[in-house]
C-alpha cells in the first residue's frame, strides 16, 4: 500500500465512514512498518489530547473472585485449572476495598471477577447497592461476565452504570477455537447489546495475538465494534496461563496491540480506552506506550494485597508498583515523565 492509499483509508477511518473487513485488514497489515506505526500513534495521541486533555483517568480495580464456572481455553481462572489458587471476597471485604479507594481519591470502582456460581446475581446486586448507598456520587463498573437480562437490569437499578464484557474475538470460528462448545459467541454479543439497551456505558474489546488469530480476525473485531459502538474498549496482548491448553503458546505482539489501540482511538475518539495490565506485564514501559498510542485510562489494583497473585488470568500478571492503588505517587511520576497527569474524575463517556 502506498502513502496515498494509506491516508485515504485513514480519512475513512477518522470520518466514521463505513469500512469493510478488507479495508481494516489492509490497515492492520501496516503494523510491521515503523513509519506507519509512529505516524498512527502520533495521530491517535493528538485526537485523544484534543478530546480529553492530558489527564489519564484512574479506576480502582477490585478483583472479587478467582472462581469461574467457565472453561475458556486461554484463561488461568478456567474451572478445569487444578493449579489455580482460588479465593472469593465477601461483601464486607469488597466494601473495605472501596472505602480504601475513596480515601485515595478514586471516583470509579471496577468490580471484576470470574463467573463465580456462589457470587450469585443477588450477591452482586446487594454489593452494588451497598457501594452506591455509601458512595452515591461514585461510578460503579461491573465485569462479571455473561448474565441474564433480568440480572443486568437489577445491577443497573442497584447503581451500576458501566459494564465491561470483552467479546475477545468477533469471529465465530476463532471463538470456537478459544472456548468450549457450551459457550457461544452469539450469546456473548447479545449480552453486549442487551447492556446497551439497559442504558449502561458498555465496554468490549479483544485479545491480540491469541492462538490461531489472524489479521482477518482482528478486522472482524473492528467491523463488530463499529456495529456495537461501545463507550469503552479494552484490548491487550494474549499472555499464556499455566494450567490451560495454551500454556506453551507464544504471547501476542505488543507492537500489534499498540497499533490496534491507535486505530481504535482514531475510529472511536470519545472512547475510554485503558492501557491494560496485560500490556504492562509484557513491556516494562507498557503503560506509557499505551498512553502514547491513544489510551486514556489506567486501573490500579485495590484488591486485598494477599489475594492479588491469585487472580492469575495469565502468567506473571502485574499487580504491584504502578499497577497498585497504593502506589499512586509512582504512577503520577511515571505519567509526568511523558507529559501526563492523573485525573481523579469519574471519567464518564463524553456526551
C-alpha positions as CSV (number, residue, x, y, z in Angstrom):
1,X,0.0,0.0,0.0
2,X,1.4,3.4,-0.9
3,X,1.1,6.6,1.2
4,X,-1.8,7.9,-0.8
5,X,-3.9,4.7,-0.2
6,X,-2.8,4.7,3.4
7,X,-4.1,8.2,4.1
8,X,-7.3,7.6,2.1
9,X,-8.1,4.7,4.4
10,X,-7.2,6.8,7.4
11,X,-9.5,9.5,6.2
12,X,-12.4,7.0,6.0
13,X,-11.5,5.7,9.5
14,X,-11.4,9.1,11.1
15,X,-14.6,10.3,9.4
16,X,-16.6,7.4,10.5
17,X,-17.4,6.2,7.0
18,X,-18.3,2.5,6.7
19,X,-15.3,0.3,6.3
20,X,-15.4,-3.2,5.0
21,X,-13.3,-6.1,6.5
22,X,-10.7,-5.9,3.8
23,X,-10.2,-2.2,4.5
24,X,-9.4,-3.0,8.1
25,X,-7.2,-5.9,7.1
26,X,-5.2,-3.6,4.8
27,X,-4.6,-1.1,7.5
28,X,-3.6,-3.8,10.0
29,X,-1.0,-5.2,7.7
30,X,1.0,-2.0,8.0
31,X,1.8,-2.5,11.7
32,X,5.2,-4.0,10.7
33,X,6.3,-0.6,9.4
34,X,8.0,1.7,11.9
35,X,6.9,4.8,9.9
36,X,3.2,4.0,9.8
37,X,3.2,2.8,13.4
38,X,4.8,6.0,14.7
39,X,2.6,8.2,12.4
40,X,-0.5,6.4,13.6
41,X,0.4,6.7,17.3
42,X,1.1,10.4,16.9
43,X,-2.3,11.0,15.2
44,X,-4.1,8.9,17.9
45,X,-2.4,10.8,20.7
46,X,-3.4,14.1,19.1
47,X,-7.0,13.0,18.9
48,X,-7.0,11.8,22.5
49,X,-5.4,15.0,23.8
50,X,-8.0,17.1,21.9
51,X,-10.9,15.1,23.4
52,X,-9.6,14.5,26.9
53,X,-6.6,16.8,27.5
54,X,-3.5,15.4,29.3
55,X,-5.3,13.8,32.2
56,X,-5.4,10.0,32.5
57,X,-8.4,8.6,34.4
58,X,-7.8,6.2,37.2
59,X,-10.3,3.4,38.1
60,X,-10.0,1.4,41.3
61,X,-10.0,-2.3,40.4
62,X,-11.3,-4.8,42.8
63,X,-10.9,-8.4,41.7
64,X,-13.8,-10.0,43.6
65,X,-13.4,-13.7,42.8
66,X,-11.0,-16.1,41.1
67,X,-13.6,-18.9,40.8
68,X,-15.3,-19.3,37.4
69,X,-17.8,-21.8,36.1
70,X,-16.4,-21.4,32.5
71,X,-13.6,-23.4,30.9
72,X,-12.1,-20.9,28.4
73,X,-9.0,-22.4,26.9
74,X,-6.8,-19.3,27.4
75,X,-7.8,-18.2,30.9
76,X,-6.0,-19.2,34.1
77,X,-9.2,-18.9,36.1
78,X,-10.9,-21.7,34.0
79,X,-12.7,-24.2,36.2
80,X,-10.6,-27.1,35.0
81,X,-7.3,-25.5,36.1
82,X,-6.3,-27.5,39.1
83,X,-3.2,-25.4,39.6
84,X,-5.1,-22.2,40.2
85,X,-5.3,-20.7,43.7
86,X,-8.9,-19.7,44.5
87,X,-10.5,-17.0,46.6
88,X,-13.7,-15.0,46.7
89,X,-14.2,-11.7,48.6
90,X,-17.1,-11.2,50.9
91,X,-19.4,-8.2,50.6
92,X,-17.6,-6.5,53.5
93,X,-14.2,-7.1,52.0
94,X,-15.3,-5.5,48.8
95,X,-16.7,-2.6,50.7
96,X,-13.5,-2.2,52.6
97,X,-11.6,-2.1,49.3
98,X,-13.9,0.7,48.0
99,X,-13.5,2.6,51.3
100,X,-9.7,2.5,50.9
101,X,-10.1,3.6,47.3
102,X,-12.3,6.5,48.3
103,X,-9.6,7.6,50.8
104,X,-7.1,7.5,48.0
105,X,-9.3,9.7,45.8
106,X,-10.8,7.2,43.3
107,X,-14.2,8.1,41.9
108,X,-14.8,4.9,39.9
109,X,-14.7,1.4,41.3
110,X,-14.4,-1.6,38.9
111,X,-15.6,-4.9,40.3
112,X,-14.2,-7.7,38.2
113,X,-14.3,-11.5,38.7
114,X,-14.9,-14.9,37.2
115,X,-18.4,-16.2,36.7
116,X,-18.4,-17.5,40.3
117,X,-21.6,-19.6,41.0
118,X,-21.5,-18.6,44.6
119,X,-21.4,-14.9,43.8
120,X,-24.9,-15.0,42.6
121,X,-26.9,-12.3,40.8
122,X,-28.4,-11.4,44.1
123,X,-25.0,-11.1,45.8
124,X,-23.7,-8.8,43.0
125,X,-26.9,-6.7,43.3
126,X,-26.5,-6.4,47.1
127,X,-22.8,-5.4,46.8
128,X,-23.6,-2.8,44.2
129,X,-26.5,-1.4,46.3
130,X,-24.2,-1.2,49.3
131,X,-21.5,0.7,47.4
132,X,-24.0,3.0,45.8
133,X,-25.6,3.8,49.2
134,X,-22.2,4.6,50.8
135,X,-20.7,6.4,47.8
136,X,-23.7,7.7,45.7
137,X,-21.5,10.1,43.6
138,X,-19.0,7.5,42.5
139,X,-19.3,5.4,39.4
140,X,-19.6,1.6,39.7
141,X,-18.4,-0.6,36.9
142,X,-19.0,-4.3,36.7
143,X,-17.1,-7.0,34.9
144,X,-18.7,-10.3,36.0
145,X,-19.4,-12.0,32.7
146,X,-22.5,-13.2,30.9
147,X,-25.7,-12.8,33.0
148,X,-29.4,-12.7,32.2
149,X,-31.2,-9.6,31.1
150,X,-33.0,-9.6,34.5
151,X,-29.7,-9.7,36.3
152,X,-28.2,-6.9,34.3
153,X,-31.4,-4.8,34.9
154,X,-31.1,-5.5,38.7
155,X,-27.5,-4.4,38.8
156,X,-28.4,-1.3,36.9
157,X,-31.3,-0.5,39.3
158,X,-28.9,-1.0,42.2
159,X,-26.5,1.6,41.0
160,X,-24.1,0.1,38.4
161,X,-23.6,2.4,35.5
162,X,-20.9,0.7,33.4
163,X,-20.3,-2.9,32.3
164,X,-17.2,-4.4,30.8
165,X,-17.6,-7.6,28.8
166,X,-14.9,-8.2,26.2
167,X,-16.1,-10.1,23.2
168,X,-12.5,-11.5,22.8
169,X,-13.0,-12.3,19.2
170,X,-15.8,-11.5,16.8
171,X,-15.1,-14.4,14.5
172,X,-17.4,-17.4,15.3
173,X,-14.8,-19.9,14.0
174,X,-12.0,-18.3,16.0
175,X,-14.2,-18.0,19.1
176,X,-14.8,-21.8,18.9
177,X,-11.1,-22.4,18.9
178,X,-10.8,-20.4,22.2
179,X,-13.8,-21.7,24.1
180,X,-15.6,-25.0,24.8
181,X,-18.7,-25.8,22.8
182,X,-21.0,-24.8,25.7
183,X,-20.1,-21.2,25.1
184,X,-21.4,-19.1,22.3
185,X,-20.0,-16.0,20.6
186,X,-23.6,-15.1,19.6
187,X,-24.7,-15.1,23.2
188,X,-21.7,-13.0,24.3
189,X,-22.6,-10.4,21.6
190,X,-26.2,-10.5,22.6
191,X,-25.3,-9.7,26.2
192,X,-23.4,-6.6,25.0
193,X,-26.4,-5.3,23.0
194,X,-28.7,-6.0,26.0
195,X,-26.4,-4.0,28.2
196,X,-26.6,-1.1,25.8
197,X,-30.4,-1.3,25.7
198,X,-30.5,-1.1,29.5
199,X,-28.6,2.2,29.5
200,X,-25.1,1.0,30.6
201,X,-21.9,2.6,29.4
202,X,-20.7,-0.6,27.7
203,X,-17.1,-1.8,27.3
204,X,-16.0,-4.5,24.9
205,X,-12.7,-5.5,23.4
206,X,-10.4,-8.3,22.3
207,X,-7.1,-10.1,22.9
208,X,-4.4,-9.5,20.3
209,X,-2.3,-12.5,19.3
210,X,-4.5,-15.2,20.8
211,X,-3.7,-18.7,19.4
212,X,-4.5,-19.0,15.6
213,X,-5.7,-15.4,15.4
214,X,-5.0,-13.7,12.1
215,X,-5.3,-10.1,10.9
216,X,-8.6,-11.1,9.2
217,X,-10.0,-12.0,12.7
218,X,-8.9,-8.6,14.1
219,X,-10.6,-6.9,11.0
220,X,-13.8,-8.7,12.0
221,X,-13.4,-7.3,15.5
222,X,-13.4,-3.8,14.1
223,X,-16.5,-4.5,12.0
224,X,-18.3,-5.7,15.1
225,X,-17.1,-2.7,17.2
226,X,-18.5,-0.4,14.5
227,X,-21.8,-2.1,14.9
228,X,-21.8,-2.1,18.7
229,X,-20.4,1.4,19.2
230,X,-19.1,0.8,22.8
231,X,-18.2,3.6,25.1
232,X,-15.2,1.7,26.5
233,X,-12.8,-0.6,24.6
234,X,-10.2,-2.8,26.3
235,X,-7.5,-4.6,24.4
236,X,-4.4,-6.3,25.5
237,X,-1.9,-8.9,24.2
238,X,-2.6,-12.6,24.8
239,X,-0.4,-13.9,27.5
240,X,-0.3,-17.7,28.2
241,X,-1.5,-19.0,31.5
242,X,-0.3,-22.1,33.4
243,X,-2.9,-24.9,33.6
244,X,-4.5,-24.1,30.2
245,X,-4.4,-25.8,26.8
246,X,-2.5,-22.7,25.6
247,X,0.1,-22.7,28.4
248,X,3.0,-23.1,26.0
249,X,1.7,-20.8,23.3
250,X,3.6,-17.6,22.4
251,X,2.4,-14.3,23.8
252,X,0.8,-11.8,21.5
253,X,2.6,-8.9,19.9
254,X,2.9,-5.8,21.9
255,X,3.6,-3.9,18.8
256,X,0.4,-5.0,17.1
257,X,-1.5,-4.3,20.2
258,X,-0.3,-0.7,20.3
259,X,-1.1,-0.4,16.6
260,X,-4.6,-1.6,17.1
261,X,-5.0,0.7,20.1
262,X,-4.2,3.7,17.9
263,X,-6.6,2.6,15.2
264,X,-9.3,2.3,17.9
265,X,-8.6,5.8,19.2
266,X,-8.9,7.2,15.7
267,X,-12.1,5.3,15.0
268,X,-13.7,5.9,18.4
269,X,-12.3,9.3,19.5
270,X,-14.6,9.6,22.6
271,X,-14.0,6.0,23.9
272,X,-12.5,5.3,27.3
273,X,-9.5,3.0,26.4
274,X,-7.3,1.6,29.1
275,X,-3.6,1.0,29.0
276,X,-4.1,-2.6,30.2
277,X,-2.3,-4.6,32.8
278,X,-1.5,-7.2,30.1
279,X,0.4,-4.6,28.2
280,X,2.3,-3.5,31.3
281,X,3.0,-7.2,32.0
282,X,4.6,-7.7,28.6
283,X,6.5,-4.5,28.5
284,X,8.3,-2.6,31.3
285,X,7.0,0.7,29.9
286,X,3.7,-0.8,28.6
287,X,1.6,1.7,30.4
288,X,3.5,4.7,29.0
289,X,3.5,3.3,25.5
290,X,-0.2,2.6,25.8
291,X,-0.9,6.2,26.8
292,X,1.2,7.5,24.0
293,X,-0.6,5.3,21.5
294,X,-4.0,6.7,22.5
295,X,-5.1,5.2,25.8
296,X,-6.6,7.4,28.5
297,X,-7.4,5.1,31.4
298,X,-5.4,3.1,33.9
299,X,-6.9,0.8,36.6
300,X,-4.7,0.4,39.7
301,X,-5.4,-2.6,41.8
302,X,-7.5,-2.1,45.0
303,X,-7.9,-5.8,45.8
304,X,-6.5,-7.1,49.2
305,X,-2.8,-7.5,48.8
306,X,-2.8,-11.1,49.9
307,X,-5.1,-12.3,47.1
308,X,-3.7,-10.3,44.1
309,X,-1.4,-13.0,43.0
310,X,-4.3,-15.5,43.0
311,X,-6.2,-13.6,40.3
312,X,-3.9,-15.3,37.7
313,X,-5.8,-14.9,34.4
314,X,-2.4,-15.2,32.8
315,X,1.2,-15.7,33.9
316,X,3.2,-13.0,35.8
317,X,0.3,-10.6,35.9
318,X,1.3,-7.2,37.3
319,X,-0.4,-6.1,40.5
320,X,2.3,-4.1,42.2
321,X,4.2,-0.8,41.5
322,X,2.2,1.5,39.3
323,X,-0.4,-1.3,38.9
324,X,-1.2,-1.0,42.6
325,X,-3.6,1.6,44.0
326,X,-1.2,2.0,47.0
327,X,1.5,3.4,44.6
328,X,-0.3,6.4,43.1
329,X,2.7,8.6,43.6
330,X,4.8,6.2,41.5
331,X,2.0,6.3,38.8
332,X,1.9,10.1,38.9
333,X,5.7,10.3,38.5
334,X,5.7,7.9,35.5
335,X,2.8,9.8,33.8
336,X,4.6,13.1,34.5
337,X,7.7,11.8,32.7
338,X,5.7,11.5,29.5
339,X,3.8,14.8,30.0
340,X,0.5,13.5,31.5
341,X,-1.1,13.5,34.9
342,X,-3.7,11.6,36.9
343,X,-7.3,12.7,36.5
344,X,-9.3,11.6,39.5
345,X,-12.7,12.5,37.9
346,X,-15.4,9.9,37.2
347,X,-14.3,9.8,33.6
348,X,-17.8,9.2,32.1
349,X,-18.2,8.8,28.3
350,X,-18.4,12.3,26.8
351,X,-21.9,13.3,25.8
